[in-house]
């Protein structure tokens, strides 16, 4: 922790511009002191252009989160596209080309928002917790365009109503922790099975055991050294290296170039997704999932902001990510990306924010570098092949998404009366799906039937009864309408609603 700045120093910072306050790093006793000073003198401007060297500077530390974020982006979008491609019967070429497409879309929007006009917004990344839900969405007849547009619309509504804090308040630590535990466990088991199946398929079953064991040791060491933010690049490199030297087949085949850039191609009936455009039923199918996706944003955003609060010095609050700004950015990015034909579903970019916070760097400079790296990787092409290689893909998902979900879930259920709520979330999610589990348990928790009774009283009538009960009823009707409740025929079929 750093010492408090004097009143005189604070007045000087308030009265002068960033350019006037900036000093070369040689003027400071240590590199850390220079980075702290940079955070304290920055004055990000919302919805006004922020220019490099005038409002912030590039430092070599910015390359750390930019590299980690780019690797994480390739892997996470690859995993999201693969989660859709497998149940839809789409090939590997679809995955690779859509990842390249999404990298370009993300890069342009990151430059516009986090780099220039909204530096208080974290980068819009990939919604990792949604990955285990994608096969369920597809099995229910969900359309990715309808799913993405609804997420974006709900996100904009939440941002305009400043609903991020409200959703965080209504979702207790027990409910959120149980949901994270369920998704983390299901996702981890799924990736371990995928790795074992891949190793068996290539006739080298021992490779999966060696890679997973090495990943566990690597993750533990990084945790011990307090370098866990390096888990994505180190884990991917380790998994790829071990797989290659142990004889796993791999070759680069995505040559430099551009993916198809026409939305008509991606939403054609015989090209791209081969799904055509969604109908009204497709929007109703994905309605509960879209609600859940947006409801999971606030805890995700708050978790990333906490990294800044822990790592940044005092009097640097102006550089912290703004949750409402991040919600706007993610929502706009989601709508644009889905309409254009991308497979990504967005949330706060954790593989960027965590290392950026630890490196004590503000959002905009690293955002511009991240966008640049994404464009290079997309056009170059070869990194796409490496990112969707099974050992690299599974390892990155395990260390970047699912194990951190488990850790966060366990951390959230350590204190207070949270274990009851967490257990019921897991139970109810296993019965139907996480959408049902989250909404049911939040209602029971807020009504005071389980969990912390004192918290329930403090929510007020709207937060305790009206919102949770209405939300659960709407979600149950939506799921029943499309036949997602076990043993209950779809209402659509009974009434022949098209």
C-alpha positions in Angstrom: 0.0 0.0 0.0 1.2 3.5 -0.7 1.2 6.5 1.7 -1.6 9.1 1.5 -0.9 12.1 -0.7 -0.7 15.4 1.0 -3.6 17.9 0.6 -1.3 20.2 -1.3 -0.3 17.4 -3.7 -4.0 16.5 -4.3 -4.8 20.1 -5.1 -1.9 20.2 -7.6 -3.2 17.1 -9.3 -6.7 18.5 -9.5 -5.6 21.8 -11.0 -3.1 20.5 -13.6 -3.4 18.4 -16.7 -1.9 15.0 -17.2 0.7 16.4 -19.6 1.8 19.0 -16.9 2.0 16.4 -14.2 3.8 13.6 -16.1 7.4 13.0 -15.3 9.9 10.6 -16.9 10.4 7.3 -15.1 14.1 8.3 -14.4 12.7 10.9 -11.9 11.4 8.2 -9.6 13.2 5.9 -7.2 11.6 2.8 -8.6 9.6 1.6 -11.5 6.7 0.8 -9.2 6.7 4.4 -7.9 6.5 5.7 -11.5 3.6 3.4 -12.4 1.7 4.5 -9.2 2.3 8.1 -10.1 0.9 7.6 -13.6 -2.3 6.1 -12.2 -2.8 9.0 -9.8 -2.4 11.8 -12.4 -4.5 10.3 -15.2 -7.8 12.0 -15.8 -9.9 9.8 -18.2 -12.6 11.7 -20.1 -15.9 9.9 -20.7 -17.4 10.2 -24.1 -14.6 12.5 -25.2 -11.6 11.6 -27.2 -8.6 10.4 -25.1 -5.3 10.7 -27.1 -2.1 8.8 -26.5 0.7 10.9 -25.0 -1.7 13.6 -24.2 -4.0 11.8 -21.8 -1.9 8.6 -21.2 1.3 6.9 -22.3 2.4 3.5 -23.5 4.7 1.5 -21.3 6.2 -1.9 -21.8 4.0 -3.2 -19.0 1.0 -2.6 -21.3 2.3 -5.5 -23.5 1.7 -8.0 -20.6 -2.1 -7.7 -20.4 -2.3 -7.1 -24.2 -0.5 -10.4 -24.9 -2.5 -12.3 -22.2 -5.7 -10.7 -23.5 -5.1 -11.6 -27.1 -4.2 -15.2 -26.3 -7.3 -15.5 -24.0 -9.4 -13.9 -26.7 -8.4 -16.4 -29.4 -8.9 -19.3 -27.1 -12.2 -18.1 -25.5 -13.9 -17.2 -28.8 -12.6 -20.5 -30.3 -14.2 -22.3 -27.4 -17.5 -20.4 -27.8 -17.5 -21.1 -31.6 -16.7 -24.7 -31.0 -19.5 -25.0 -28.4 -21.9 -24.0 -31.1 -20.2 -25.8 -34.0 -20.3 -29.3 -32.4 -24.1 -29.6 -31.8 -24.8 -27.8 -35.1 -22.6 -30.0 -37.1 -20.4 -27.2 -38.4 -16.8 -27.9 -39.3 -13.4 -26.7 -38.1 -13.2 -24.2 -40.9 -16.3 -22.4 -39.5 -14.7 -22.1 -36.1 -11.4 -20.8 -37.4 -12.9 -18.3 -39.8 -15.5 -17.0 -37.2 -12.7 -16.6 -34.6 -10.7 -14.4 -37.1 -13.9 -12.5 -37.9 -14.6 -11.9 -34.2 -11.1 -10.8 -33.5 -11.4 -8.0 -36.1 -14.8 -7.0 -34.8 -13.5 -6.9 -31.2 -10.4 -5.0 -32.2 -12.3 -2.2 -33.9 -14.8 -1.7 -31.1 -12.0 -1.9 -28.4 -10.2 0.9 -30.2 -13.3 3.0 -30.3 -14.5 2.5 -26.8 -11.8 1.5 -24.3 -9.0 3.1 -26.3 -10.4 6.4 -27.2 -13.9 7.5 -26.1 -14.7 5.5 -22.9 -11.4 4.7 -21.1 -13.3 3.9 -17.9 -14.8 0.8 -19.6 -13.1 -2.5 -19.5 -12.7 -4.3 -22.8 -15.7 -6.4 -23.9 -14.3 -9.9 -23.9 -16.0 -13.4 -23.9 -18.6 -14.6 -21.4 -16.8 -17.7 -20.2 -19.5 -19.0 -17.8 -21.9 -19.2 -20.8 -19.8 -21.8 -22.6 -21.3 -24.8 -20.6 -24.7 -23.5 -21.5 -24.3 -23.3 -25.3 -25.1 -27.0 -26.0 -28.3 -26.6 -23.9 -29.2 -23.5 -25.9 -28.7 -25.3 -29.2 -30.6 -28.4 -28.0 -33.5 -26.1 -27.1 -33.5 -24.7 -30.6 -31.8 -21.4 -29.7 -30.5 -19.2 -32.5 -27.2 -17.4 -31.9 -28.3 -14.2 -33.6 -31.5 -14.0 -31.4 -29.4 -14.9 -28.4 -26.8 -12.2 -29.0 -29.3 -9.4 -29.8 -31.4 -10.1 -26.7 -28.2 -10.1 -24.5 -27.3 -6.7 -26.0 -30.8 -5.3 -25.6 -31.1 -6.5 -22.0 -27.6 -5.1 -21.2 -28.5 -1.7 -22.6 -31.7 -1.6 -20.5 -29.7 -2.6 -17.4 -27.1 0.1 -18.1 -29.7 2.8 -18.6 -31.4 1.8 -15.4 -28.1 1.4 -13.6 -29.2 -2.1 -12.8 -25.7 -3.6 -12.3 -25.7 -2.7 -8.6 -29.3 -3.8 -8.2 -28.6 -7.3 -9.6 -25.5 -7.7 -7.5 -27.5 -6.8 -4.5 -30.3 -9.2 -5.2 -28.0 -12.1 -6.0 -26.5 -13.1 -2.7 -23.0 -14.6 -2.2 -24.6 -18.0 -1.6 -26.6 -17.9 -4.9 -23.7 -16.5 -7.0 -21.2 -18.8 -5.4 -23.3 -21.9 -6.0 -23.8 -20.9 -9.6 -20.1 -20.4 -10.1 -19.3 -23.7 -8.4 -21.8 -25.6 -10.7 -20.5 -24.0 -13.9 -16.9 -24.3 -12.8 -17.3 -28.0 -11.9 -19.3 -28.9 -15.1 -16.9 -27.0 -17.3 -13.7 -28.5 -15.7 -15.0 -32.0 -16.0 -16.1 -31.4 -19.6 -12.7 -30.1 -20.6 -10.8 -33.0 -18.9 -13.1 -35.4 -20.8 -12.5 -33.6 -24.0 -8.7 -33.8 -23.5 -8.9 -37.5 -22.7 -11.1 -38.2 -25.7 -8.7 -36.2 -28.0 -5.7 -38.2 -26.7 -7.5 -41.5 -27.2 -8.5 -40.4 -30.7 -4.9 -39.8 -31.8 -3.8 -43.1 -30.2 -1.7 -41.5 -27.4 -3.9 -41.7 -24.3 -1.1 -40.9 -21.8 -0.7 -37.4 -23.2 -3.8 -36.2 -21.6 -2.7 -37.3 -18.1 0.7 -35.7 -18.5 -0.6 -32.4 -19.8 -3.3 -32.1 -17.1 -0.9 -33.0 -14.3 1.7 -30.5 -15.6 -1.0 -27.9 -15.8 -2.0 -28.5 -12.2 1.6 -28.1 -11.0 2.1 -25.0 -13.1 -1.1 -23.4 -11.8 -0.1 -24.2 -8.2 3.4 -22.7 -8.7 2.0 -19.5 -10.2 -0.4 -19.2 -7.3 2.5 -19.7 -4.9 4.5 -17.0 -6.7 1.5 -14.7 -7.0 1.8 -14.8 -10.8 -1.5 -16.4 -11.5 -2.3 -13.8 -14.2 0.4 -15.5 -16.3 -1.7 -18.8 -16.3 -3.1 -18.3 -19.8 0.1 -17.7 -21.7 2.2 -20.0 -19.6 -0.5 -22.8 -19.6 -1.0 -22.6 -23.3 2.7 -22.7 -24.1 3.3 -25.6 -21.7 0.3 -27.6 -23.0 1.3 -27.1 -26.7 5.0 -27.8 -26.0 4.3 -31.0 -24.1 1.7 -32.3 -26.7 4.1 -31.6 -29.5 7.2 -33.3 -28.0 5.1 -36.3 -26.9 4.1 -36.9 -30.6 0.7 -35.2 -30.9 0.0 -34.3 -34.6 -0.2 -30.6 -35.4 0.1 -28.4 -38.4 -0.6 -24.8 -39.4 -3.1 -24.6 -42.2 -4.8 -21.2 -41.7 -2.9 -19.0 -44.1 -2.7 -15.2 -43.9 -5.8 -13.5 -45.2 -9.2 -12.2 -44.2 -12.3 -14.1 -43.2 -15.7 -13.6 -45.0 -16.8 -10.1 -44.0 -20.4 -10.1 -45.2 -23.2 -10.7 -42.6 -25.2 -12.2 -45.5 -22.6 -14.9 -45.8 -22.7 -15.7 -42.1 -26.5 -15.7 -41.8 -27.2 -17.5 -45.1 -29.1 -20.7 -45.2 -26.3 -22.6 -47.0 -23.3 -20.6 -45.8 -21.7 -19.6 -42.5 -24.0 -20.7 -39.7 -26.4 -22.3 -42.3 -29.3 -21.3 -40.0 -30.7 -18.3 -41.9 -32.4 -15.6 -39.8 -34.2 -16.3 -36.6 -38.0 -16.4 -36.2 -40.1 -15.2 -33.2 -39.9 -18.6 -31.5 -36.1 -18.4 -31.6 -36.1 -15.2 -29.5 -38.4 -16.8 -26.9 -36.2 -19.9 -26.7 -33.2 -17.9 -25.8 -35.0 -15.4 -23.5 -34.2 -17.1 -20.2 -30.6 -17.7 -21.2 -30.2 -14.0 -22.2 -31.6 -12.9 -18.9 -29.2 -15.2 -17.1 -26.2 -14.0 -19.2 -26.9 -10.3 -18.3 -27.6 -11.2 -14.7 -24.2 -12.7 -14.5 -22.5 -9.6 -15.7 -22.5 -7.5 -12.5 -20.7 -10.1 -10.3 -18.2 -10.6 -13.2 -17.7 -6.8 -13.5 -17.3 -6.3 -9.8 -14.8 -9.1 -9.5 -12.6 -7.5 -12.1 -12.9 -4.0 -10.5 -11.8 -5.6 -7.2 -8.5 -6.5 -8.9 -8.0 -2.8 -9.6 -9.0 -1.8 -6.1 -6.5 -4.2 -4.6 -3.6 -3.4 -6.9 -4.0 0.3 -7.7 -2.7 2.9 -5.3 -4.9 5.3 -3.4 -6.2 8.4 -5.2 -6.3 6.6 -8.5 -10.1 5.9 -8.4 -10.6 7.9 -11.6 -8.8 5.1 -13.6 -11.0 2.3 -12.2 -13.4 0.6 -14.6 -16.9 1.9 -14.4 -19.5 -0.9 -14.3 -22.2 1.0 -16.1 -19.7 2.1 -18.8 -18.6 -1.5 -19.2 -22.2 -2.6 -19.4 -22.8 -0.2 -22.3 -19.7 -1.2 -24.1 -20.4 -5.0 -23.8 -24.0 -4.5 -24.9 -23.2 -2.5 -28.0 -20.4 -4.8 -28.9 -22.7 -7.8 -28.4 -25.4 -6.4 -30.7 -23.0 -5.4 -33.4 -21.0 -8.6 -33.3 -24.1 -10.8 -33.5 -25.7 -8.9 -36.3 -22.5 -9.1 -38.3 -22.4 -12.9 -37.8 -19.9 -13.5 -34.9 -20.1 -16.4 -32.5 -18.9 -14.5 -29.4 -21.0 -13.7 -26.4 -19.4 -10.9 -24.4 -18.6 -10.0 -20.8 -15.8 -8.1 -19.1 -12.4 -9.1 -20.5 -10.9 -10.9 -17.5 -7.7 -12.2 -19.2 -7.0 -8.5 -19.9 -8.1 -6.8 -16.7 -6.4 -9.1 -14.2 -2.9 -8.8 -15.6 -3.4 -5.1 -16.3 -4.4 -4.5 -12.7 -1.5 -6.5 -11.3 0.9 -4.6 -13.7 -0.6 -1.3 -12.4 -1.6 -0.1 -15.8 -4.7 1.8 -16.8 -7.2 0.5 -19.4 -6.7 2.6 -22.6 -3.0 2.1 -23.5 -3.2 -1.7 -23.1 -6.6 -1.7 -24.9 -5.0 -0.2 -28.0 -2.2 -2.7 -27.9 -4.7 -5.5 -27.4 -6.7 -4.4 -30.4 -3.5 -4.2 -32.5 -2.4 -7.7 -31.5 -5.9 -9.1 -32.3 -5.8 -7.6 -35.8 -2.3 -9.0 -36.4 -3.4 -12.5 -35.2 -6.6 -12.5 -37.2 -4.9 -11.5 -40.5 -1.8 -13.6 -39.9 -4.0 -16.6 -39.4 -1.5 -19.1 -38.0 -2.2 -18.3 -34.3 -5.8 -19.3 -34.9 -4.7 -22.9 -35.6 -2.7 -23.0 -32.4 -5.4 -21.5 -30.3 -8.0 -24.1 -31.3 -5.7 -27.1 -30.9 -7.3 -29.3 -28.3 -4.5 -29.3 -25.6 -4.1 -25.5 -25.9 -7.9 -24.9 -26.0 -8.8 -27.1 -23.0 -5.8 -26.0 -20.9 -6.7 -22.3 -21.4 -10.3 -22.8 -20.6 -9.4 -24.7 -17.4 -6.9 -22.2 -16.1 -8.6 -19.0 -17.3 -12.3 -19.8 -16.8 -13.4 -22.9 -15.0 -10.9 -23.3 -12.1 -11.1 -19.6 -11.3 -14.9 -20.1 -11.3 -14.5 -22.8 -8.7 -12.1 -20.7 -6.7 -14.4 -17.7 -6.8 -17.4 -19.9 -5.9 -15.7 -21.4 -2.9 -14.5 -18.0 -1.8 -18.0 -16.6 -1.9 -19.4 -19.4 0.2 -16.8 -19.3 2.9 -18.4 -16.7 5.1 -22.0 -16.1 6.4 -25.0 -18.3 5.8 -24.3 -19.1 2.2 -23.9 -22.9 2.0 -27.7 -23.6 1.9 -28.2 -21.3 -1.0 -25.1 -22.6 -2.8 -26.2 -26.2 -2.4 -29.7 -25.6 -3.7 -28.4 -23.7 -6.8 -26.3 -26.8 -7.6 -29.3 -29.1 -6.9 -31.8 -27.1 -9.0 -29.3 -26.6 -11.8 -28.8 -30.3 -12.1 -32.5 -30.8 -12.2 -33.1 -28.5 -15.1 -30.3 -26.1 -16.0 -28.4 -23.1 -14.4 -31.1 -20.7 -15.5 -33.7 -22.5 -13.4 -31.3 -23.0 -10.5 -30.3 -19.4 -10.3 -33.8 -17.9 -10.5 -35.4 -20.4 -8.1 -32.6 -20.1 -5.5 -32.5 -16.3 -5.7 -36.3 -16.3 -5.1 -36.0 -18.6 -2.1 -33.0 -16.8 -0.7 -34.5 -13.3 -1.0 -37.8 -14.5 0.5 -35.8 -15.5 3.6 -36.6 -19.2 3.3 -32.9 -20.1 3.1 -29.7 -18.2 3.6 -29.3 -15.0 5.6 -32.7 -14.0 7.0 -31.3 -10.6 8.0 -30.3 -9.8 4.5 -33.7 -10.7 3.2 -35.4 -8.2 5.5 -33.0 -5.4 4.4 -33.9 -5.9 0.7 -37.4 -4.3 1.1 -40.6 -5.6 -0.4 -39.6 -5.1 -4.1 -36.2 -6.8 -3.7 -37.5 -9.5 -1.4 -40.7 -10.5 -3.1 -41.8 -8.7 -6.3 -38.6 -8.8 -8.5 -37.5 -12.4 -7.5 -41.0 -13.9 -7.8 -41.8 -12.2 -11.1 -38.4 -13.1 -12.5 -38.8 -16.8 -11.6 -42.3 -16.9 -13.0 -41.3 -15.3 -16.3 -38.3 -17.6 -16.7 -40.3 -20.7 -15.8 -43.0 -19.8 -18.4 -40.3 -19.2 -21.0 -38.7 -22.5 -20.3 -42.0 -24.3 -20.3 -43.0 -22.7 -23.6 -40.1 -24.4 -25.4 -40.1 -27.7 -23.5 -37.1 -27.2 -21.2 -38.8 -28.4 -18.0 -38.4 -32.2 -17.6 -41.6 -34.1 -18.2 -43.7 -31.1 -19.3 -44.6 -30.9 -23.0 -43.7 -27.7 -24.8 -46.5 -25.1 -24.7 -45.6 -24.2 -28.3 -46.4 -27.7 -29.5 -49.7 -27.9 -27.7 -51.0 -24.6 -29.0 -49.1 -24.9 -32.4 -47.5 -21.5 -32.0 -45.0 -21.0 -34.8 
